[in-house]
């Protein structure tokens, strides 16, 4: 069977059904590849977002630890100051 009338064909040119099916198969394969690449890109984006969230959580934990250390140091300094004040008052 020969198919005619494709706008890409010039006058007198024809193509076979087999050629049309081959082109359709190439198009389907290209669409599948594009879909797979889109899925992979979405998965990479999700992984990057998860990594960013984890980094933010680690940074927050480090900041909290630093704040706790500072609070402990402030408490110790306050206790030391009270001891010094008691010594001054007792003299």
C-alpha positions as a Markdown table, in Angstrom:
| # | Residue | x | y | z |
|---|---|---|---|---|
| 1 | Unk | 0.0 | 0.0 | 0.0 |
| 2 | Unk | 1.3 | 3.4 | -0.9 |
| 3 | Unk | 0.2 | 6.6 | 0.8 |
| 4 | Unk | 0.3 | 10.0 | -0.9 |
| 5 | Unk | -0.7 | 13.5 | 0.1 |
| 6 | Unk | 1.7 | 14.2 | 2.9 |
| 7 | Unk | 2.5 | 17.9 | 2.9 |
| 8 | Unk | 6.2 | 17.0 | 3.3 |
| 9 | Unk | 6.3 | 15.1 | 0.1 |
| 10 | Unk | 7.0 | 16.8 | -3.2 |
| 11 | Unk | 5.1 | 16.3 | -6.4 |
| 12 | Unk | 5.2 | 12.7 | -7.5 |
| 13 | Unk | 6.8 | 11.5 | -4.2 |
| 14 | Unk | 5.2 | 8.7 | -2.2 |
| 15 | Unk | 5.9 | 6.8 | 1.0 |
| 16 | Unk | 5.0 | 3.3 | 2.1 |
| 17 | Unk | 3.0 | 2.4 | 5.1 |
| 18 | Unk | 6.2 | 0.7 | 6.4 |
| 19 | Unk | 8.0 | 4.0 | 6.3 |
| 20 | Unk | 5.1 | 5.8 | 8.0 |
| 21 | Unk | 5.1 | 3.2 | 10.7 |
| 22 | Unk | 8.9 | 3.6 | 11.2 |
| 23 | Unk | 8.5 | 7.3 | 11.6 |
| 24 | Unk | 5.6 | 6.8 | 14.0 |
| 25 | Unk | 7.8 | 4.4 | 16.0 |
| 26 | Unk | 10.6 | 6.9 | 16.1 |
| 27 | Unk | 8.2 | 9.6 | 17.3 |
| 28 | Unk | 6.9 | 7.3 | 20.0 |
| 29 | Unk | 10.4 | 6.4 | 21.1 |
| 30 | Unk | 11.3 | 10.1 | 21.2 |
| 31 | Unk | 8.2 | 10.8 | 23.3 |
| 32 | Unk | 9.1 | 8.0 | 25.7 |
| 33 | Unk | 12.6 | 9.3 | 26.0 |
| 34 | Unk | 11.3 | 12.8 | 26.7 |
| 35 | Unk | 8.9 | 11.5 | 29.4 |
| 36 | Unk | 11.7 | 9.4 | 31.0 |
| 37 | Unk | 14.0 | 12.5 | 31.0 |
| 38 | Unk | 11.3 | 14.6 | 32.5 |
| 39 | Unk | 10.7 | 12.0 | 35.2 |
| 40 | Unk | 14.4 | 11.8 | 36.0 |
| 41 | Unk | 14.6 | 15.6 | 36.2 |
| 42 | Unk | 11.7 | 15.7 | 38.6 |
| 43 | Unk | 13.3 | 13.0 | 40.7 |
| 44 | Unk | 16.6 | 14.9 | 40.8 |
| 45 | Unk | 14.8 | 18.1 | 41.8 |
| 46 | Unk | 13.0 | 16.3 | 44.6 |
| 47 | Unk | 16.3 | 14.8 | 45.8 |
| 48 | Unk | 17.9 | 18.2 | 45.7 |
| 49 | Unk | 15.0 | 19.7 | 47.7 |
| 50 | Unk | 15.3 | 16.9 | 50.3 |
| 51 | Unk | 19.1 | 17.6 | 50.5 |
| 52 | Unk | 18.4 | 21.3 | 51.0 |
| 53 | Unk | 15.9 | 20.6 | 53.7 |
| 54 | Unk | 18.3 | 18.2 | 55.5 |
| 55 | Unk | 21.1 | 20.9 | 55.2 |
| 56 | Unk | 18.7 | 23.5 | 56.7 |
| 57 | Unk | 17.8 | 21.1 | 59.5 |
| 58 | Unk | 21.5 | 20.5 | 60.3 |
| 59 | Unk | 22.2 | 24.2 | 60.3 |
| 60 | Unk | 19.3 | 24.8 | 62.6 |
| 61 | Unk | 20.5 | 22.0 | 65.0 |
| 62 | Unk | 24.0 | 23.5 | 64.9 |
| 63 | Unk | 22.6 | 27.0 | 65.7 |
| 64 | Unk | 20.5 | 25.5 | 68.5 |
| 65 | Unk | 23.6 | 23.8 | 69.9 |
| 66 | Unk | 25.6 | 27.1 | 69.7 |
| 67 | Unk | 22.8 | 28.9 | 71.5 |
| 68 | Unk | 22.7 | 26.2 | 74.2 |
| 69 | Unk | 26.4 | 26.6 | 74.7 |
| 70 | Unk | 26.1 | 30.3 | 74.9 |
| 71 | Unk | 23.3 | 30.0 | 77.4 |
| 72 | Unk | 25.4 | 27.6 | 79.6 |
| 73 | Unk | 28.3 | 30.0 | 79.4 |
| 74 | Unk | 26.0 | 32.9 | 80.4 |
| 75 | Unk | 24.7 | 31.0 | 83.4 |
| 76 | Unk | 28.2 | 30.1 | 84.5 |
| 77 | Unk | 29.3 | 33.7 | 84.1 |
| 78 | Unk | 26.3 | 34.9 | 86.1 |
| 79 | Unk | 27.1 | 32.4 | 88.9 |
| 80 | Unk | 30.7 | 33.6 | 89.0 |
| 81 | Unk | 29.5 | 37.2 | 89.2 |
| 82 | Unk | 27.2 | 36.4 | 92.1 |
| 83 | Unk | 30.1 | 34.7 | 93.9 |
| 84 | Unk | 32.3 | 37.7 | 93.4 |
| 85 | Unk | 29.6 | 40.0 | 94.6 |
| 86 | Unk | 29.1 | 37.9 | 97.7 |
| 87 | Unk | 32.8 | 38.2 | 98.4 |
| 88 | Unk | 32.8 | 41.9 | 98.0 |
| 89 | Unk | 29.7 | 42.3 | 100.3 |
| 90 | Unk | 31.2 | 39.9 | 102.9 |
| 91 | Unk | 34.4 | 41.9 | 103.2 |
